[in-house]
Amino acid sequence: METTELVQGFYNGLARKDAGWHDLLSDDVTFSDASGKLQAHGRDAFIQSFTTFLRAVEKVQLMRLIVEGANAAAVVSYDYVNPRGEKLHQDDAEVWTVRDGAIGSLTIYFDITEFRAFMGRQ
């Protein structure tokens, strides 16, 4: 699969709230945030870390995707709901790399401090 198909497929799976996006990940995929506070290496760690994050996601929408070869940058809109039923909207930037027809890395740029406070974690 090409970079565009992989990244769009990932977001389509998130929007459908199914596990189809798991199959798009390479075995040695990495997931991190820009601050480095969040680090997950390998498919299982990525799935566990991202699934935890997704529990709060009510809606996800890919707003813009720019692809250059095996690299992509996306602007993504997330609507979250915390355990108290409160809602938060954030637009994030996400940077992707693709290797050998699978997602090799995802770095997410968002306000993790605001997200953690919203979720009741400091």
N, C-alpha and C positions, 0 to 999 in steps of 0.2 A: 504494500500500500504506500501511496505517496504521503508526504507530510500533511497536506491539506486534508486528505481523507482521514488520516489517523486522528488529527486534532479535532476535526469536526465530529468524527465518530465518538470520541471521548465525551464531548459536551452533549451530544445527542443521547448517549447512555445515561449521563447524569440527569438530563431533563426528563427522561423516561423513568428514572429511578430504578434502573435495572443494573445487573452486574456485567453487561456486555463490554464495558470499558476495561474490565480486568484483562481480557484477551488481547488488548492493544499494547500492553506493557511488555517491555523486554525483561528478561530474568534479572538483570542488574540495574534496573531503573532506579533513579534517585528522585526524591521529592523533598523540597526545602522551601523555606521562606527566605526573603531577602536578608533578614537579620541573622539568620543562622540558628535561631532558637529552635526551629523545627527542622529535623533531619531524619529522613527515612531512606535506607539503602536496601535495595532488593525488592522484588515483586511483592512478597508477603508483607514486608514492612510498609511499603507504599500503600497497599490496599488497606491495611489496618489503620494507618495514620489518616488516609484520605477518607475512609469510611466513617471514622470518628468525627471528622470535620463535617461530613455530609449529613450527619444526623440533625444538624441545626439548619440545613438548607431547605427552604420551602420551595424556592424557584431559582433556576439558573438560566441565563441567556447569554449566548455568545454575541457580543455587540460588534466586534471588529476583529478580523484576523489578517495578519500580514505574514506572508510566507516567503522565505528566501532559501531555497535549497532544502537542507535538512533542519533548518531553524525556523521557528515561528514565534510570533508575539501576538497575544490576544488581549482584548479588553473584554472583561466578563462581568456581568451584572449578577449579584447574588442577593437574594432576600432570605434573611434568617429569622427563625423563631426560637427563642430560648425556652427553658423549662417553665418559666412563669407566663409564657404566652406573649411576651413582648416581641416586637419586630424591629429589625435593623436592616437597612439597605447599604450595601457597599459595592462600588465598582472597583475591580481589581485588575492589575496587569499581570499576565502570566507568560512566562518565557519557556519555550519548548525546544528540545532537540530530539531528533529521530535518528536511530541507528539500525541498519539492517532490517528495515521495514517494520520497526516497532518503536514505541515511545521510549526514549532513553533517559530523559530527564524533564522535570517540571520544577520551575522556581516561581513561586507566587509572591507578588508584591501587594501587600495589603496592610491595613492597620491592625496588627495582631493584638496590640494592647487594648484597643477599643473592642475587638471581637472577644477577647478573654474576659474583659470586664462585663460585657453584655451577657456572656454565658455564665457569669458568676464565679469566674476563676481569675485570680490575680497573678 
